Amino acid sequence: MRGGAKVALIGGLFLAVAGGVGYGGYTVLADDDTGSTTTRAERRTGPLSAAEIDSAAKDFLAAWASGKAPEAARLTNKPVEAEPLLAGYRERARVSAAVITPGPANGAEVPFTVKATVTYEGTSKPWTYASRLTVVRGLTTGRPLIEWTPTVVHPRLTQSATLTTEPSSVPPIKAVDHSGRELTKEKYPSLGPILDTLRQKYGAEAGGKAGVELVIASSDTAVADQPLLTLRKGTEGTLKTTIDASAQDAAERAVNWYKQASVVAIKPSTGEIRAVANSPTGGYNAAMLGTQAPGSTMKIVTAAMMLDKGIVDGPAARVQCPATVQWMGRTFQNLKKFSIPNGTLRDSFARSCNTSFIKAIGPLDQRDESDTALGETARKYFGIGLDWQTGAASEDGSVPESKGPETAASYIGQGRITMNALNVASIAATVKNGAFLQPVLVPRALDNRELATADPLPGTVAGALRDLMTASAVNGTGRTAMASVSGEKGSKTGSAEVDGQGKSNSWFTAYAGDLAAAAVVQSGGHGGDAAGPVVAEVLRSP
């Protein structure tokens, strides 16, 4: 806003304070986008003027700060949705004083800061945050209105959430890693949503005492409250996790190289999750909840299927790798249409030859297994889709039955297959360990929950998969990314095409020693280019 206005609540009563800008003379009309309209001027059209943007933002913030929720709601394009949240600012969030300061408008968007005081039973604490609003032209009367979204009230609010100040439903926790090092949201921001979930689930068992907090409370009881301000501190209970602080630090650092990236690290010999990180941080935990095509990292499972079904007898088996292959009327090709004359399974895996793995459909189709064999292998040996109980919210992957060209696509990690970094890291960990151990974030002994189980990989299959992944890490598409990682190692690259996205998602999974990791970088391109360095950074952390 261009007038430097402030709106404030003083002494328990909301007041409007103008800094060089008058508030008088603005006519409040009913929201024209809901069918109730009062027109006192000719309907305006076209782009909003700077004066209209300033006036609409100023009047809305003044009404909100004055505690006039119905009036403020009518200045939005969705008053029925807006009024409960605006009224709840005083009634539920217990904001007893506030000063709202608009910043310079950027087109139709107006940022503002809120300096508030929250009071509960005689205890008060300051609360400061920033948000923004956007002014739009009403569809019917053309009036400038605030485009309503819950983020106007607070940037982390959603449609199904409210701001609430009350005694906490569960005590606070002090989360620590497997060796006792404290894990905080400030130091490890990617863990923020996870720590909220762990507190909600295990806070009572951790031995603490609840306090009073301002939280974002969801109507979905399965979603953890998000604490924003502590008014009366409770007593923390200690909760031990499987995270390793050093690996977590490396993971946080690595995902921040990119705008959108996720990584998970797992200890293969135990299934313990050592790191979980996302960029951006503090919101959706894509590393454990994502559902995306995993691209060619799925060739680990496809190779296991080929070995287990007798399509090939080992890494040195001769396989065809033509530049293109057709299945059910659809043509599939290798990157830049490369081919490998007279090559082996090891060669095709190391160079990530799509056509070699799609050609496995032929023999399986003759047995009427081509549409189901991949999913059966994923579940039987890798635990995919078996309702993992990690201790926090997670998706356990999906490899559904497929038909026609979709079957061919699934063999190279496309089609309807969905995974996240947790699932793909577990696949690599299973290869390294020789058997699936369901990933866990908190020890099973904490609640005796039932973990998913799968059959061990047959010894010859496990050995062959480690051979293939070593070839990728040492001589194949993973070579550059894994060059800085020492010791016994294996890897697999992947790139997954996404409809409407110009550049494919970059996937990479690898293991070294007793640590496996997987990463995905949105629109990162080839697996070794973007996701590979993220995984390598984590693998070097122990």
QUIWOTA-V805996 format. One record per helix or strand of 2 or more residues. SS is the DSSP state (H for helix, E for strand). FROM is the first residue (numbers start at 1). TO is the last residue. If there is no record, write none. Layout:
BEGIN
SS&FROM&TO ; SS&FROM&TO
END
This chain:
BEGIN
E&6&10 ; E&13&17 ; H&32&34 ; H&50&65 ; H&69&74 ; H&79&91 ; E&95&106 ; E&109&120 ; E&123&137 ; E&144&146 ; H&150&152 ; E&161&167 ; E&173&176 ; H&189&202 ; E&212&218 ; E&226&232 ; E&237&240 ; H&245&255 ; E&261&267 ; E&272&279 ; H&286&289 ; H&295&308 ; E&324&327 ; E&330&333 ; H&335&337 ; H&345&351 ; H&354&358 ; H&360&366 ; H&373&382 ; H&405&411 ; E&418&419 ; H&421&433 ; H&444&446 ; H&459&475 ; H&479&482 ; E&489&496 ; E&505&512 ; E&515&521 ; H&531&539
END
